[in-house]
Amino acid sequence: MIRDVDPEQLTAVRIYPLFWDEAGALEWVRGWFDPLVPFFGAAARAGEAMLVWLD
């Protein structure tokens, strides 16, 4: 489940891919982010810092 995400706001601020209002768009992008959960978790457990650049 995806919470606290407003597809209209994502489109308004021009967050790629700009089709957030279409059915299934948030689930589509979730597939790209789910693999990051264990990656960031492992870094946190190891006491490692993460640098995230959003452009």
mmCIF entry with sequence, helices, sheets and N, C-alpha, C, O atoms, coordinates in Angstrom:
data_MODEL
# 
_entry.id   MODEL 
# 
_entity.id                         1 
_entity.type                       polymer 
_entity.pdbx_number_of_molecules   1 
# 
_entity_poly.entity_id                      1 
_entity_poly.type                           'polypeptide(L)' 
_entity_poly.nstd_linkage                   no 
_entity_poly.nstd_monomer                   no 
_entity_poly.pdbx_seq_one_letter_code       MIRDVDPEQLTAVRIYPLFWDEAGALEWVRGWFDPLVPFFGAAARAGEAMLVWLD 
_entity_poly.pdbx_seq_one_letter_code_can   MIRDVDPEQLTAVRIYPLFWDEAGALEWVRGWFDPLVPFFGAAARAGEAMLVWLD 
_entity_poly.pdbx_strand_id                 A 
# 
loop_
_entity_poly_seq.entity_id 
_entity_poly_seq.num 
_entity_poly_seq.mon_id 
_entity_poly_seq.hetero 
1 1  MET n 
1 2  ILE n 
1 3  ARG n 
1 4  ASP n 
1 5  VAL n 
1 6  ASP n 
1 7  PRO n 
1 8  GLU n 
1 9  GLN n 
1 10 LEU n 
1 11 THR n 
1 12 ALA n 
1 13 VAL n 
1 14 ARG n 
1 15 ILE n 
1 16 TYR n 
1 17 PRO n 
1 18 LEU n 
1 19 PHE n 
1 20 TRP n 
1 21 ASP n 
1 22 GLU n 
1 23 ALA n 
1 24 GLY n 
1 25 ALA n 
1 26 LEU n 
1 27 GLU n 
1 28 TRP n 
1 29 VAL n 
1 30 ARG n 
1 31 GLY n 
1 32 TRP n 
1 33 PHE n 
1 34 ASP n 
1 35 PRO n 
1 36 LEU n 
1 37 VAL n 
1 38 PRO n 
1 39 PHE n 
1 40 PHE n 
1 41 GLY n 
1 42 ALA n 
1 43 ALA n 
1 44 ALA n 
1 45 ARG n 
1 46 ALA n 
1 47 GLY n 
1 48 GLU n 
1 49 ALA n 
1 50 MET n 
1 51 LEU n 
1 52 VAL n 
1 53 TRP n 
1 54 LEU n 
1 55 ASP n 
# 
_struct_asym.id          A 
_struct_asym.entity_id   1 
# 
loop_
_struct_conf.conf_type_id 
_struct_conf.id 
_struct_conf.pdbx_PDB_helix_id 
_struct_conf.beg_label_comp_id 
_struct_conf.beg_label_asym_id 
_struct_conf.beg_label_seq_id 
_struct_conf.pdbx_beg_PDB_ins_code 
_struct_conf.end_label_comp_id 
_struct_conf.end_label_asym_id 
_struct_conf.end_label_seq_id 
_struct_conf.pdbx_end_PDB_ins_code 
_struct_conf.beg_auth_comp_id 
_struct_conf.beg_auth_asym_id 
_struct_conf.beg_auth_seq_id 
_struct_conf.end_auth_comp_id 
_struct_conf.end_auth_asym_id 
_struct_conf.end_auth_seq_id 
_struct_conf.pdbx_PDB_helix_class 
_struct_conf.details 
_struct_conf.pdbx_PDB_helix_length 
HELX_P HELX_P1 AA1 PRO A 7  ? ALA A 12 ? PRO A 7  ALA A 12 1 ? 6  
HELX_P HELX_P2 AA2 ALA A 25 ? PHE A 33 ? ALA A 25 PHE A 33 1 ? 9  
HELX_P HELX_P3 AA3 LEU A 36 ? ARG A 45 ? LEU A 36 ARG A 45 1 ? 10 
# 
_struct_conf_type.id          HELX_P 
_struct_conf_type.criteria    ? 
_struct_conf_type.reference   ? 
# 
loop_
_atom_site.group_PDB 
_atom_site.id 
_atom_site.type_symbol 
_atom_site.label_atom_id 
_atom_site.label_alt_id 
_atom_site.label_comp_id 
_atom_site.label_asym_id 
_atom_site.label_entity_id 
_atom_site.label_seq_id 
_atom_site.pdbx_PDB_ins_code 
_atom_site.Cartn_x 
_atom_site.Cartn_y 
_atom_site.Cartn_z 
_atom_site.occupancy 
_atom_site.B_iso_or_equiv 
_atom_site.pdbx_formal_charge 
_atom_site.auth_seq_id 
_atom_site.auth_comp_id 
_atom_site.auth_asym_id 
_atom_site.auth_atom_id 
_atom_site.pdbx_PDB_model_num 
ATOM 1   N N  . MET A 1 1  ? 0.833  -1.181 0.000   1.00 0.00 ? 1  MET A N  1 
ATOM 2   C CA . MET A 1 1  ? 0.000  0.000  0.000   1.00 0.00 ? 1  MET A CA 1 
ATOM 3   C C  . MET A 1 1  ? 0.879  1.245  0.000   1.00 0.00 ? 1  MET A C  1 
ATOM 4   O O  . MET A 1 1  ? 1.913  1.283  0.666   1.00 0.00 ? 1  MET A O  1 
ATOM 5   N N  . ILE A 1 2  ? 0.471  2.243  -0.735  1.00 0.00 ? 2  ILE A N  1 
ATOM 6   C CA . ILE A 1 2  ? 1.190  3.510  -0.790  1.00 0.00 ? 2  ILE A CA 1 
ATOM 7   C C  . ILE A 1 2  ? 0.340  4.548  -0.059  1.00 0.00 ? 2  ILE A C  1 
ATOM 8   O O  . ILE A 1 2  ? -0.835 4.740  -0.375  1.00 0.00 ? 2  ILE A O  1 
ATOM 9   N N  . ARG A 1 3  ? 0.951  5.211  0.919   1.00 0.00 ? 3  ARG A N  1 
ATOM 10  C CA . ARG A 1 3  ? 0.229  6.192  1.728   1.00 0.00 ? 3  ARG A CA 1 
ATOM 11  C C  . ARG A 1 3  ? 0.876  7.560  1.594   1.00 0.00 ? 3  ARG A C  1 
ATOM 12  O O  . ARG A 1 3  ? 2.047  7.684  1.237   1.00 0.00 ? 3  ARG A O  1 
ATOM 13  N N  . ASP A 1 4  ? 0.085  8.578  1.887   1.00 0.00 ? 4  ASP A N  1 
ATOM 14  C CA . ASP A 1 4  ? 0.570  9.959  1.972   1.00 0.00 ? 4  ASP A CA 1 
ATOM 15  C C  . ASP A 1 4  ? 1.187  10.468 0.675   1.00 0.00 ? 4  ASP A C  1 
ATOM 16  O O  . ASP A 1 4  ? 2.081  11.314 0.703   1.00 0.00 ? 4  ASP A O  1 
ATOM 17  N N  . VAL A 1 5  ? 0.721  9.965  -0.447  1.00 0.00 ? 5  VAL A N  1 
ATOM 18  C CA . VAL A 1 5  ? 1.202  10.425 -1.740  1.00 0.00 ? 5  VAL A CA 1 
ATOM 19  C C  . VAL A 1 5  ? -0.003 10.916 -2.537  1.00 0.00 ? 5  VAL A C  1 
ATOM 20  O O  . VAL A 1 5  ? -0.964 10.176 -2.743  1.00 0.00 ? 5  VAL A O  1 
ATOM 21  N N  . ASP A 1 6  ? 0.057  12.146 -2.975  1.00 0.00 ? 6  ASP A N  1 
ATOM 22  C CA . ASP A 1 6  ? -1.026 12.730 -3.752  1.00 0.00 ? 6  ASP A CA 1 
ATOM 23  C C  . ASP A 1 6  ? -0.590 12.788 -5.216  1.00 0.00 ? 6  ASP A C  1 
ATOM 24  O O  . ASP A 1 6  ? 0.265  13.602 -5.567  1.00 0.00 ? 6  ASP A O  1 
ATOM 25  N N  . PRO A 1 7  ? -1.155 11.948 -6.071  1.00 0.00 ? 7  PRO A N  1 
ATOM 26  C CA . PRO A 1 7  ? -0.743 11.937 -7.474  1.00 0.00 ? 7  PRO A CA 1 
ATOM 27  C C  . PRO A 1 7  ? -0.883 13.296 -8.161  1.00 0.00 ? 7  PRO A C  1 
ATOM 28  O O  . PRO A 1 7  ? -0.067 13.639 -9.017  1.00 0.00 ? 7  PRO A O  1 
ATOM 29  N N  . GLU A 1 8  ? -1.898 14.066 -7.800  1.00 0.00 ? 8  GLU A N  1 
ATOM 30  C CA . GLU A 1 8  ? -2.076 15.379 -8.420  1.00 0.00 ? 8  GLU A CA 1 
ATOM 31  C C  . GLU A 1 8  ? -0.930 16.320 -8.058  1.00 0.00 ? 8  GLU A C  1 
ATOM 32  O O  . GLU A 1 8  ? -0.500 17.117 -8.892  1.00 0.00 ? 8  GLU A O  1 
ATOM 33  N N  . GLN A 1 9  ? -0.434 16.238 -6.826  1.00 0.00 ? 9  GLN A N  1 
ATOM 34  C CA . GLN A 1 9  ? 0.699  17.082 -6.430  1.00 0.00 ? 9  GLN A CA 1 
ATOM 35  C C  . GLN A 1 9  ? 1.967  16.672 -7.176  1.00 0.00 ? 9  GLN A C  1 
ATOM 36  O O  . GLN A 1 9  ? 2.741  17.534 -7.593  1.00 0.00 ? 9  GLN A O  1 
ATOM 37  N N  . LEU A 1 10 ? 2.187  15.376 -7.347  1.00 0.00 ? 10 LEU A N  1 
ATOM 38  C CA . LEU A 1 10 ? 3.369  14.921 -8.082  1.00 0.00 ? 10 LEU A CA 1 
ATOM 39  C C  . LEU A 1 10 ? 3.349  15.446 -9.512  1.00 0.00 ? 10 LEU A C  1 
ATOM 40  O O  . LEU A 1 10 ? 4.380  15.868 -10.036 1.00 0.00 ? 10 LEU A O  1 
ATOM 41  N N  . THR A 1 11 ? 2.185  15.419 -10.140 1.00 0.00 ? 11 THR A N  1 
ATOM 42  C CA . THR A 1 11 ? 2.067  15.940 -11.500 1.00 0.00 ? 11 THR A CA 1 
ATOM 43  C C  . THR A 1 11 ? 2.263  17.446 -11.520 1.00 0.00 ? 11 THR A C  1 
ATOM 44  O O  . THR A 1 11 ? 2.937  17.970 -12.407 1.00 0.00 ? 11 THR A O  1 
ATOM 45  N N  . ALA A 1 12 ? 1.680  18.152 -10.547 1.00 0.00 ? 12 ALA A N  1 
ATOM 46  C CA . ALA A 1 12 ? 1.762  19.615 -10.506 1.00 0.00 ? 12 ALA A CA 1 
ATOM 47  C C  . ALA A 1 12 ? 3.203  20.110 -10.375 1.00 0.00 ? 12 ALA A C  1 
ATOM 48  O O  . ALA A 1 12 ? 3.561  21.141 -10.945 1.00 0.00 ? 12 ALA A O  1 
ATOM 49  N N  . VAL A 1 13 ? 4.025  19.381 -9.629  1.00 0.00 ? 13 VAL A N  1 
ATOM 50  C CA . VAL A 1 13 ? 5.419  19.814 -9.456  1.00 0.00 ? 13 VAL A CA 1 
ATOM 51  C C  . VAL A 1 13 ? 6.352  19.143 -10.454 1.00 0.00 ? 13 VAL A C  1 
ATOM 52  O O  . VAL A 1 13 ? 7.574  19.228 -10.333 1.00 0.00 ? 13 VAL A O  1 
ATOM 53  N N  . ARG A 1 14 ? 5.762  18.476 -11.441 1.00 0.00 ? 14 ARG A N  1 
ATOM 54  C CA . ARG A 1 14 ? 6.465  17.900 -12.572 1.00 0.00 ? 14 ARG A CA 1 
ATOM 55  C C  . ARG A 1 14 ? 7.480  16.833 -12.175 1.00 0.00 ? 14 ARG A C  1 
ATOM 56  O O  . ARG A 1 14 ? 8.605  16.812 -12.674 1.00 0.00 ? 14 ARG A O  1 
ATOM 57  N N  . ILE A 1 15 ? 7.058  15.934 -11.253 1.00 0.00 ? 15 ILE A N  1 
ATOM 58  C CA . ILE A 1 15 ? 7.883  14.791 -10.882 1.00 0.00 ? 15 ILE A CA 1 
ATOM 59  C C  . ILE A 1 15 ? 7.743  13.740 -11.983 1.00 0.00 ? 15 ILE A C  1 
ATOM 60  O O  . ILE A 1 15 ? 6.634  13.296 -12.281 1.00 0.00 ? 15 ILE A O  1 
ATOM 61  N N  . TYR A 1 16 ? 8.848  13.350 -12.575 1.00 0.00 ? 16 TYR A N  1 
ATOM 62  C CA . TYR A 1 16 ? 8.860  12.368 -13.654 1.00 0.00 ? 16 TYR A CA 1 
ATOM 63  C C  . TYR A 1 16 ? 8.237  11.081 -13.151 1.00 0.00 ? 16 TYR A C  1 
ATOM 64  O O  . TYR A 1 16 ? 8.530  10.678 -12.025 1.00 0.00 ? 16 TYR A O  1 
ATOM 65  N N  . PRO A 1 17 ? 7.415  10.430 -13.905 1.00 0.00 ? 17 PRO A N  1 
ATOM 66  C CA . PRO A 1 17 ? 7.164  10.443 -15.335 1.00 0.00 ? 17 PRO A CA 1 
ATOM 67  C C  . PRO A 1 17 ? 5.947  11.242 -15.773 1.00 0.00 ? 17 PRO A C  1 
ATOM 68  O O  . PRO A 1 17 ? 5.535  11.120 -16.926 1.00 0.00 ? 17 PRO A O  1 
ATOM 69  N N  . LEU A 1 18 ? 5.363  12.044 -14.917 1.00 0.00 ? 18 LEU A N  1 
ATOM 70  C CA . LEU A 1 18 ? 4.264  12.964 -15.258 1.00 0.00 ? 18 LEU A CA 1 
ATOM 71  C C  . LEU A 1 18 ? 2.963  12.276 -15.660 1.00 0.00 ? 18 LEU A C  1 
ATOM 72  O O  . LEU A 1 18 ? 2.140  12.895 -16.335 1.00 0.00 ? 18 LEU A O  1 
ATOM 73  N N  . PHE A 1 19 ? 2.750  11.053 -15.282 1.00 0.00 ? 19 PHE A N  1 
ATOM 74  C CA . PHE A 1 19 ? 1.451  10.421 -15.519 1.00 0.00 ? 19 PHE A CA 1 
ATOM 75  C C  . PHE A 1 19 ? 0.886  9.852  -14.220 1.00 0.00 ? 19 PHE A C  1 
ATOM 76  O O  . PHE A 1 19 ? 0.252  8.796  -14.221 1.00 0.00 ? 19 PHE A O  1 
ATOM 77  N N  . TRP A 1 20 ? 1.119  10.553 -13.121 1.00 0.00 ? 20 TRP A N  1 
ATOM 78  C CA . TRP A 1 20 ? 0.721  10.069 -11.803 1.00 0.00 ? 20 TRP A CA 1 
ATOM 79  C C  . TRP A 1 20 ? -0.783 9.922  -11.644 1.00 0.00 ? 20 TRP A C  1 
ATOM 80  O O  . TRP A 1 20 ? -1.238 9.138  -10.811 1.00 0.00 ? 20 TRP A O  1 
ATOM 81  N N  . ASP A 1 21 ? -1.552 10.647 -12.414 1.00 0.00 ? 21 ASP A N  1 
ATOM 82  C CA . ASP A 1 21 ? -2.999 10.577 -12.264 1.00 0.00 ? 21 ASP A CA 1 
ATOM 83  C C  . ASP A 1 21 ? -3.591 9.319  -12.901 1.00 0.00 ? 21 ASP A C  1 
ATOM 84  O O  . ASP A 1 21 ? -4.764 9.019  -12.679 1.00 0.00 ? 21 ASP A O  1 
ATOM 85  N N  . GLU A 1 22 ? -2.821 8.592  -13.673 1.00 0.00 ? 22 GLU A N  1 
ATOM 86  C CA . GLU A 1 22 ? -3.314 7.375  -14.306 1.00 0.00 ? 22 GLU A CA 1 
ATOM 87  C C  . GLU A 1 22 ? -3.367 6.238  -13.287 1.00 0.00 ? 22 GLU A C  1 
ATOM 88  O O  . GLU A 1 22 ? -2.557 6.176  -12.361 1.00 0.00 ? 22 GLU A O  1 
ATOM 89  N N  . ALA A 1 23 ? -4.316 5.361  -13.473 1.00 0.00 ? 23 ALA A N  1 
ATOM 90  C CA . ALA A 1 23 ? -4.459 4.211  -12.575 1.00 0.00 ? 23 ALA A CA 1 
ATOM 91  C C  . ALA A 1 23 ? -3.194 3.361  -12.597 1.00 0.00 ? 23 ALA A C  1 
ATOM 92  O O  . ALA A 1 23 ? -2.671 3.039  -13.664 1.00 0.00 ? 23 ALA A O  1 
ATOM 93  N N  . GLY A 1 24 ? -2.715 3.007  -11.423 1.00 0.00 ? 24 GLY A N  1 
ATOM 94  C CA . GLY A 1 24 ? -1.559 2.129  -11.324 1.00 0.00 ? 24 GLY A CA 1 
ATOM 95  C C  . GLY A 1 24 ? -0.200 2.807  -11.380 1.00 0.00 ? 24 GLY A C  1 
ATOM 96  O O  . GLY A 1 24 ? 0.821  2.131  -11.253 1.00 0.00 ? 24 GLY A O  1 
ATOM 97  N N  . ALA A 1 25 ? -0.156 4.113  -11.566 1.00 0.00 ? 25 ALA A N  1 
ATOM 98  C CA . ALA A 1 25 ? 1.130  4.804  -11.697 1.00 0.00 ? 25 ALA A CA 1 
ATOM 99  C C  . ALA A 1 25 ? 1.968  4.695  -10.429 1.00 0.00 ? 25 ALA A C  1 
ATOM 100 O O  . ALA A 1 25 ? 3.174  4.458  -10.511 1.00 0.00 ? 25 ALA A O  1 
ATOM 101 N N  . LEU A 1 26 ? 1.354  4.864  -9.255  1.00 0.00 ? 26 LEU A N  1 
ATOM 102 C CA . LEU A 1 26 ? 2.127  4.779  -8.016  1.00 0.00 ? 26 LEU A CA 1 
ATOM 103 C C  . LEU A 1 26 ? 2.634  3.364  -7.775  1.00 0.00 ? 26 LEU A C  1 
ATOM 104 O O  . LEU A 1 26 ? 3.739  3.183  -7.264  1.00 0.00 ? 26 LEU A O  1 
ATOM 105 N N  . GLU A 1 27 ? 1.851  2.371  -8.133  1.00 0.00 ? 27 GLU A N  1 
ATOM 106 C CA . GLU A 1 27 ? 2.318  0.994  -7.993  1.00 0.00 ? 27 GLU A CA 1 
ATOM 107 C C  . GLU A 1 27 ? 3.460  0.711  -8.956  1.00 0.00 ? 27 GLU A C  1 
ATOM 108 O O  . GLU A 1 27 ? 4.379  -0.038 -8.623  1.00 0.00 ? 27 GLU A O  1 
ATOM 109 N N  . TRP A 1 28 ? 3.414  1.298  -10.145 1.00 0.00 ? 28 TRP A N  1 
ATOM 110 C CA . TRP A 1 28 ? 4.489  1.116  -11.122 1.00 0.00 ? 28 TRP A CA 1 
ATOM 111 C C  . TRP A 1 28 ? 5.820  1.602  -10.554 1.00 0.00 ? 28 TRP A C  1 
ATOM 112 O O  . TRP A 1 28 ? 6.826  0.899  -10.643 1.00 0.00 ? 28 TRP A O  1 
ATOM 113 N N  . VAL A 1 29 ? 5.829  2.799  -9.972  1.00 0.00 ? 29 VAL A N  1 
ATOM 114 C CA . VAL A 1 29 ? 7.082  3.358  -9.461  1.00 0.00 ? 29 VAL A CA 1 
ATOM 115 C C  . VAL A 1 29 ? 7.532  2.655  -8.190  1.00 0.00 ? 29 VAL A C  1 
ATOM 116 O O  . VAL A 1 29 ? 8.724  2.596  -7.888  1.00 0.00 ? 29 VAL A O  1 
ATOM 117 N N  . ARG A 1 30 ? 6.570  2.123  -7.449  1.00 0.00 ? 30 ARG A N  1 
ATOM 118 C CA . ARG A 1 30 ? 6.935  1.428  -6.212  1.00 0.00 ? 30 ARG A CA 1 
ATOM 119 C C  . ARG A 1 30 ? 7.885  0.265  -6.494  1.00 0.00 ? 30 ARG A C  1 
ATOM 120 O O  . ARG A 1 30 ? 8.762  -0.027 -5.681  1.00 0.00 ? 30 ARG A O  1 
ATOM 121 N N  . GLY A 1 31 ? 7.723  -0.386 -7.615  1.00 0.00 ? 31 GLY A N  1 
ATOM 122 C CA . GLY A 1 31 ? 8.599  -1.485 -7.982  1.00 0.00 ? 31 GLY A CA 1 
ATOM 123 C C  . GLY A 1 31 ? 10.063 -1.082 -8.086  1.00 0.00 ? 31 GLY A C  1 
ATOM 124 O O  . GLY A 1 31 ? 10.953 -1.913 -7.911  1.00 0.00 ? 31 GLY A O  1 
ATOM 125 N N  . TRP A 1 32 ? 10.310 0.176  -8.368  1.00 0.00 ? 32 TRP A N  1 
ATOM 126 C CA . TRP A 1 32 ? 11.687 0.672  -8.454  1.00 0.00 ? 32 TRP A CA 1 
ATOM 127 C C  . TRP A 1 32 ? 12.260 0.985  -7.076  1.00 0.00 ? 32 TRP A C  1 
ATOM 128 O O  . TRP A 1 32 ? 13.475 0.941  -6.882  1.00 0.00 ? 32 TRP A O  1 
ATOM 129 N N  . PHE A 1 33 ? 11.387 1.301  -6.117  1.00 0.00 ? 33 PHE A N  1 
ATOM 130 C CA . PHE A 1 33 ? 11.853 1.719  -4.805  1.00 0.00 ? 33 PHE A CA 1 
ATOM 131 C C  . PHE A 1 33 ? 11.876 0.599  -3.767  1.00 0.00 ? 33 PHE A C  1 
ATOM 132 O O  . PHE A 1 33 ? 12.660 0.656  -2.820  1.00 0.00 ? 33 PHE A O  1 
ATOM 133 N N  . ASP A 1 34 ? 11.036 -0.410 -3.929  1.00 0.00 ? 34 ASP A N  1 
ATOM 134 C CA . ASP A 1 34 ? 11.016 -1.506 -2.957  1.00 0.00 ? 34 ASP A CA 1 
ATOM 135 C C  . ASP A 1 34 ? 12.384 -2.163 -2.766  1.00 0.00 ? 34 ASP A C  1 
ATOM 136 O O  . ASP A 1 34 ? 12.727 -2.490 -1.630  1.00 0.00 ? 34 ASP A O  1 
ATOM 137 N N  . PRO A 1 35 ? 13.183 -2.373 -3.818  1.00 0.00 ? 35 PRO A N  1 
ATOM 138 C CA . PRO A 1 35 ? 14.502 -2.980 -3.611  1.00 0.00 ? 35 PRO A CA 1 
ATOM 139 C C  . PRO A 1 35 ? 15.461 -2.107 -2.788  1.00 0.00 ? 35 PRO A C  1 
ATOM 140 O O  . PRO A 1 35 ? 16.463 -2.601 -2.271  1.00 0.00 ? 35 PRO A O  1 
ATOM 141 N N  . LEU A 1 36 ? 15.157 -0.833 -2.672  1.00 0.00 ? 36 LEU A N  1 
ATOM 142 C CA . LEU A 1 36 ? 16.029 0.050  -1.893  1.00 0.00 ? 36 LEU A CA 1 
ATOM 143 C C  . LEU A 1 36 ? 15.855 -0.138 -0.391  1.00 0.00 ? 36 LEU A C  1 
ATOM 144 O O  . LEU A 1 36 ? 16.748 0.217  0.378   1.00 0.00 ? 36 LEU A O  1 
ATOM 145 N N  . VAL A 1 37 ? 14.725 -0.689 0.041   1.00 0.00 ? 37 VAL A N  1 
ATOM 146 C CA . VAL A 1 37 ? 14.460 -0.845 1.474   1.00 0.00 ? 37 VAL A CA 1 
ATOM 147 C C  . VAL A 1 37 ? 15.544 -1.689 2.142   1.00 0.00 ? 37 VAL A C  1 
ATOM 148 O O  . VAL A 1 37 ? 16.115 -1.237 3.135   1.00 0.00 ? 37 VAL A O  1 
ATOM 149 N N  . PRO A 1 38 ? 15.856 -2.884 1.654   1.00 0.00 ? 38 PRO A N  1 
ATOM 150 C CA . PRO A 1 38 ? 16.925 -3.649 2.313   1.00 0.00 ? 38 PRO A CA 1 
ATOM 151 C C  . PRO A 1 38 ? 18.300 -2.995 2.165   1.00 0.00 ? 38 PRO A C  1 
ATOM 152 O O  . PRO A 1 38 ? 19.147 -3.132 3.048   1.00 0.00 ? 38 PRO A O  1 
ATOM 153 N N  . PHE A 1 39 ? 18.526 -2.295 1.071   1.00 0.00 ? 39 PHE A N  1 
ATOM 154 C CA . PHE A 1 39 ? 19.805 -1.616 0.856   1.00 0.00 ? 39 PHE A CA 1 
ATOM 155 C C  . PHE A 1 39 ? 20.022 -0.528 1.912   1.00 0.00 ? 39 PHE A C  1 
ATOM 156 O O  . PHE A 1 39 ? 21.082 -0.467 2.533   1.00 0.00 ? 39 PHE A O  1 
ATOM 157 N N  . PHE A 1 40 ? 19.020 0.326  2.112   1.00 0.00 ? 40 PHE A N  1 
ATOM 158 C CA . PHE A 1 40 ? 19.134 1.384  3.114   1.00 0.00 ? 40 PHE A CA 1 
ATOM 159 C C  . PHE A 1 40 ? 19.140 0.795  4.522   1.00 0.00 ? 40 PHE A C  1 
ATOM 160 O O  . PHE A 1 40 ? 19.818 1.311  5.411   1.00 0.00 ? 40 PHE A O  1 
ATOM 161 N N  . GLY A 1 41 ? 18.386 -0.284 4.722   1.00 0.00 ? 41 GLY A N  1 
ATOM 162 C CA . GLY A 1 41 ? 18.388 -0.941 6.028   1.00 0.00 ? 41 GLY A CA 1 
ATOM 163 C C  . GLY A 1 41 ? 19.761 -1.488 6.384   1.00 0.00 ? 41 GLY A C  1 
ATOM 164 O O  . GLY A 1 41 ? 20.217 -1.338 7.518   1.00 0.00 ? 41 GLY A O  1 
ATOM 165 N N  . ALA A 1 42 ? 20.418 -2.118 5.428   1.00 0.00 ? 42 ALA A N  1 
ATOM 166 C CA . ALA A 1 42 ? 21.760 -2.657 5.664   1.00 0.00 ? 42 ALA A CA 1 
ATOM 167 C C  . ALA A 1 42 ? 22.751 -1.539 5.965   1.00 0.00 ? 42 ALA A C  1 
ATOM 168 O O  . ALA A 1 42 ? 23.607 -1.680 6.838   1.00 0.00 ? 42 ALA A O  1 
ATOM 169 N N  . ALA A 1 43 ? 22.634 -0.446 5.251   1.00 0.00 ? 43 ALA A N  1 
ATOM 170 C CA . ALA A 1 43 ? 23.527 0.696  5.506   1.00 0.00 ? 43 ALA A CA 1 
ATOM 171 C C  . ALA A 1 43 ? 23.301 1.250  6.906   1.00 0.00 ? 43 ALA A C  1 
ATOM 172 O O  . ALA A 1 43 ? 24.257 1.584  7.607   1.00 0.00 ? 43 ALA A O  1 
ATOM 173 N N  . ALA A 1 44 ? 22.039 1.349  7.316   1.00 0.00 ? 44 ALA A N  1 
ATOM 174 C CA . ALA A 1 44 ? 21.729 1.867  8.653   1.00 0.00 ? 44 ALA A CA 1 
ATOM 175 C C  . ALA A 1 44 ? 22.278 0.945  9.731   1.00 0.00 ? 44 ALA A C  1 
ATOM 176 O O  . ALA A 1 44 ? 22.854 1.416  10.712  1.00 0.00 ? 44 ALA A O  1 
ATOM 177 N N  . ARG A 1 45 ? 22.107 -0.360 9.563   1.00 0.00 ? 45 ARG A N  1 
ATOM 178 C CA . ARG A 1 45 ? 22.616 -1.312 10.555  1.00 0.00 ? 45 ARG A CA 1 
ATOM 179 C C  . ARG A 1 45 ? 24.144 -1.268 10.643  1.00 0.00 ? 45 ARG A C  1 
ATOM 180 O O  . ARG A 1 45 ? 24.713 -1.507 11.708  1.00 0.00 ? 45 ARG A O  1 
ATOM 181 N N  . ALA A 1 46 ? 24.801 -0.964 9.532   1.00 0.00 ? 46 ALA A N  1 
ATOM 182 C CA . ALA A 1 46 ? 26.262 -0.891 9.512   1.00 0.00 ? 46 ALA A CA 1 
ATOM 183 C C  . ALA A 1 46 ? 26.771 0.482  9.955   1.00 0.00 ? 46 ALA A C  1 
ATOM 184 O O  . ALA A 1 46 ? 27.980 0.702  10.037  1.00 0.00 ? 46 ALA A O  1 
ATOM 185 N N  . GLY A 1 47 ? 25.843 1.408  10.243  1.00 0.00 ? 47 GLY A N  1 
ATOM 186 C CA . GLY A 1 47 ? 26.250 2.744  10.664  1.00 0.00 ? 47 GLY A CA 1 
ATOM 187 C C  . GLY A 1 47 ? 26.791 3.581  9.523   1.00 0.00 ? 47 GLY A C  1 
ATOM 188 O O  . GLY A 1 47 ? 27.529 4.540  9.751   1.00 0.00 ? 47 GLY A O  1 
ATOM 189 N N  . GLU A 1 48 ? 26.437 3.235  8.312   1.00 0.00 ? 48 GLU A N  1 
ATOM 190 C CA . GLU A 1 48 ? 26.912 3.956  7.130   1.00 0.00 ? 48 GLU A CA 1 
ATOM 191 C C  . GLU A 1 48 ? 25.949 5.088  6.771   1.00 0.00 ? 48 GLU A C  1 
ATOM 192 O O  . GLU A 1 48 ? 24.736 4.958  6.933   1.00 0.00 ? 48 GLU A O  1 
ATOM 193 N N  . ALA A 1 49 ? 26.492 6.168  6.296   1.00 0.00 ? 49 ALA A N  1 
ATOM 194 C CA . ALA A 1 49 ? 25.692 7.310  5.843   1.00 0.00 ? 49 ALA A CA 1 
ATOM 195 C C  . ALA A 1 49 ? 25.265 7.080  4.398   1.00 0.00 ? 49 ALA A C  1 
ATOM 196 O O  . ALA A 1 49 ? 25.919 6.347  3.656   1.00 0.00 ? 49 ALA A O  1 
ATOM 197 N N  . MET A 1 50 ? 24.180 7.702  4.012   1.00 0.00 ? 50 MET A N  1 
ATOM 198 C CA . MET A 1 50 ? 23.692 7.616  2.626   1.00 0.00 ? 50 MET A CA 1 
ATOM 199 C C  . MET A 1 50 ? 23.597 9.041  2.073   1.00 0.00 ? 50 MET A C  1 
ATOM 200 O O  . MET A 1 50 ? 23.080 9.944  2.731   1.00 0.00 ? 50 MET A O  1 
ATOM 201 N N  . LEU A 1 51 ? 24.095 9.220  0.880   1.00 0.00 ? 51 LEU A N  1 
ATOM 202 C CA . LEU A 1 51 ? 23.958 10.481 0.181   1.00 0.00 ? 51 LEU A CA 1 
ATOM 203 C C  . LEU A 1 51 ? 22.958 10.258 -0.934  1.00 0.00 ? 51 LEU A C  1 
ATOM 204 O O  . LEU A 1 51 ? 23.161 9.403  -1.796  1.00 0.00 ? 51 LEU A O  1 
ATOM 205 N N  . VAL A 1 52 ? 21.876 11.027 -0.921  1.00 0.00 ? 52 VAL A N  1 
ATOM 206 C CA . VAL A 1 52 ? 20.826 10.882 -1.918  1.00 0.00 ? 52 VAL A CA 1 
ATOM 207 C C  . VAL A 1 52 ? 20.728 12.200 -2.686  1.00 0.00 ? 52 VAL A C  1 
ATOM 208 O O  . VAL A 1 52 ? 20.553 13.264 -2.093  1.00 0.00 ? 52 VAL A O  1 
ATOM 209 N N  . TRP A 1 53 ? 20.840 12.118 -3.977  1.00 0.00 ? 53 TRP A N  1 
ATOM 210 C CA . TRP A 1 53 ? 20.763 13.296 -4.839  1.00 0.00 ? 53 TRP A CA 1 
ATOM 211 C C  . TRP A 1 53 ? 19.511 13.185 -5.691  1.00 0.00 ? 53 TRP A C  1 
ATOM 212 O O  . TRP A 1 53 ? 19.376 12.261 -6.493  1.00 0.00 ? 53 TRP A O  1 
ATOM 213 N N  . LEU A 1 54 ? 18.615 14.112 -5.518  1.00 0.00 ? 54 LEU A N  1 
ATOM 214 C CA . LEU A 1 54 ? 17.398 14.172 -6.329  1.00 0.00 ? 54 LEU A CA 1 
ATOM 215 C C  . LEU A 1 54 ? 17.528 15.375 -7.253  1.00 0.00 ? 54 LEU A C  1 
ATOM 216 O O  . LEU A 1 54 ? 17.680 16.506 -6.790  1.00 0.00 ? 54 LEU A O  1 
ATOM 217 N N  . ASP A 1 55 ? 17.470 15.138 -8.516  1.00 0.00 ? 55 ASP A N  1 
ATOM 218 C CA . ASP A 1 55 ? 17.659 16.224 -9.479  1.00 0.00 ? 55 ASP A CA 1 
ATOM 219 C C  . ASP A 1 55 ? 16.409 16.459 -10.260 1.00 0.00 ? 55 ASP A C  1 
ATOM 220 O O  . ASP A 1 55 ? 16.376 17.338 -11.121 1.00 0.00 ? 55 ASP A O  1 
# 
